[in-house]
């Protein structure tokens, strides 16, 4: 039976996705839909025309979606427009066809670029104004990405120390052969690093001087624009973005619904501080774990994932749910014996967190809705 989002809205959180190596999802189906198509067409057309002005070349997002042309590094600027347009279109479709107003949800969050979309959807800024900094920086982000590698740092045992990871990154940076930084804290045992040249390899070679032996680092084969890292200091990108933010209209409205920033990991926005938070958004790591804990602490029962093919955030919730479920089955009943205690010990980070944050026990009971799938399942005229 289809989930009734209207009935669940007051205990729901919207989670808007960010940039990924695939960014189309089911956008073509939504564009071709007899009812949804005009709204999707309008958002893609308007965003494409604005992106064309900023990038000084033709950006046809409608053709991009119709032709099902997936992302490559060189299309990063277009992808920024595509993701934001589709997220805003999906939110409007909820209101237009189902009378579901996202402002009535318990809260909203946006991972990376999703936080920009959330501020636009909340009428804090107009789309054409808030996209200007990110679009204008996209050519330099592409160039920086050509020499960058993403590393997935994870532990099968203890919690990772942010301070220890930062310290090693700083030591590597001072050697003058490339910069590396934390891009996101996915969970207490998982972080994403992005580094230039051989910095990720050097981090791996030396990391056990600061982190336990159970910690591993796996390199991602794709190229990633180094958002949310100190690499954005190069070319003066942070200052350039801040300068643009000072002069764009808007920014004097408190976001509705309550917007949890992944820059701070808290509901930090008020009616005037969004420029400051967004400028830190450029080079500060994404605090995804803190955002997830905020949803659980607030009693959220349904997470509505917005955007084309959201996968990173749903997968993070799923891993947490699986770990909590396994821990409850294996670790909390001493009569299960030595094998259970061994399994418990292997998840030291979770054991520690469960003792201090019982809210994590709610994770297996939160339902997740992929909004583009939900929209296409509905019968509308």
Protein Blocks (a to p, Z undefined) as FASTA:
>chain_A
ZZdfklmmmmcccddddddfbfnlmmmmmmmpmklmmmmmmmmmmmmmmmmmmnopacdf
klmmmnopacdfklmmmmmmmmmmmmmmmmmmmmmmnopafklpmbdcdehjlmmmmmmm
nomacfklmmmmmmmmmmmmmmmmmmgccdddddfkbccdfklmmmmmmmmmmnonacad
dfbdfbfkbccdddehjlmmmmmmmmmmmbcfkbccdddfbdcdfehiaklmgghlmmmm
mmmmmmpgghiaccddddddfklopafbcfklmmmmmmmmmmgccdfklmmmmmmmnopa
bdcdedehifklmmmmmmmmmmmmmmmmmmmmmknojmlmmmmmmmmmlmmmmmmmmmlm
mmmmpccddfklmmmmpccZZ
